[in-house]
Amino acid sequence: MRKILLVAFMLIVSVSVSAQELNCSITVNADKIPGSNKQVFKTLENALNEFVNRKKWTQQDYKIQERIECNMTVTITEYSGDAFKGNIQIQASRPVYGSVYLTPVFNFKDDNFAFNYTEFQPLQYSKDNFGSNLESLITFYVYTILGMDADSFALSGGTDYFETAQNILVLAQQSGFKGWNQNDGSRTRYTLIDNLLSSTYEDFRNATYLYHRKGMDIMASDAKKGKTVIAEAIQLLKNVYDRRPEAYLLRVFMDSKANEITDVFKDGPSFNSSQVRNNLQKISPLNADNWVKIK
């Protein structure tokens, strides 16, 4: 009997774990808030971790080793009553085939992170209604992470997830919180999801797939071919630059990939990197110190 119960328990645990898409660590930093009682921030941190990691966000079944590694760091800069203001840094990565290396797929900072929260307030997500700005913010980034990850495995594989994120954005636009609307600036959630779903930036999403699935994922078995494909992906990004020199998605990509690209091309098998370096210098002059390391 004990053995049967043990097997049943293991099956339940297995199903529960496989249903979770994200392995996400969420930290709430309230160091800038004066006072010794920081319990509300710890409660918020626990609530966010449970909200993201215990909910099944898709219809896909993920094995434990397939879960998307991500981190969210919420920094609170203002707090009064139930009103919180600050920023959030989101990072996500996925494994590279044939190695233990994790390649970053998303690295994004949102400075328009404001919400109302009462300690022990339950967090819930409804796809058809706006609940709270906190729920909408976190859920928006969950689906953006899922979309970026899916795009790295299949051509335009993240479209459904991006469309869900866009729906969250539309529902939140009447909330009065900044970042959801077109007139809120050029580096916002609105710009991010609008660009990801725009045919204007199709080459960006093609480059994401090519870079990861056809480039990074073969580096362990054929580093030179992997470099060649990654160079082709960078050329697609250069095509985006030629059409839209100020494209926000190029900044988003390089915030994730600048160090990795440098490491790929500065070491390993011989490769003529001059065109890659020239393309990178045009796409992202802010990372010029990285590009000079590419020989």
Secondary structure as GFF3:
##gff-version 3
##sequence-region A 1 295
A	DSSP	alpha_helix	2	18	.	.	.	ID=ss1
A	DSSP	beta_strand	22	29	.	.	.	ID=ss2
A	DSSP	alpha_helix	39	54	.	.	.	ID=ss3
A	DSSP	three_ten_helix	64	66	.	.	.	ID=ss4
A	DSSP	beta_strand	68	80	.	.	.	ID=ss5
A	DSSP	beta_strand	83	95	.	.	.	ID=ss6
A	DSSP	beta_strand	102	116	.	.	.	ID=ss7
A	DSSP	alpha_helix	133	151	.	.	.	ID=ss8
A	DSSP	alpha_helix	159	172	.	.	.	ID=ss9
A	DSSP	three_ten_helix	182	184	.	.	.	ID=ss10
A	DSSP	alpha_helix	189	196	.	.	.	ID=ss11
A	DSSP	three_ten_helix	199	201	.	.	.	ID=ss12
A	DSSP	alpha_helix	202	209	.	.	.	ID=ss13
A	DSSP	pi_helix	210	215	.	.	.	ID=ss14
A	DSSP	three_ten_helix	216	218	.	.	.	ID=ss15
A	DSSP	alpha_helix	223	243	.	.	.	ID=ss16
A	DSSP	alpha_helix	248	266	.	.	.	ID=ss17
A	DSSP	alpha_helix	274	283	.	.	.	ID=ss18
A	DSSP	three_ten_helix	285	287	.	.	.	ID=ss19
A	DSSP	alpha_helix	288	291	.	.	.	ID=ss20
###
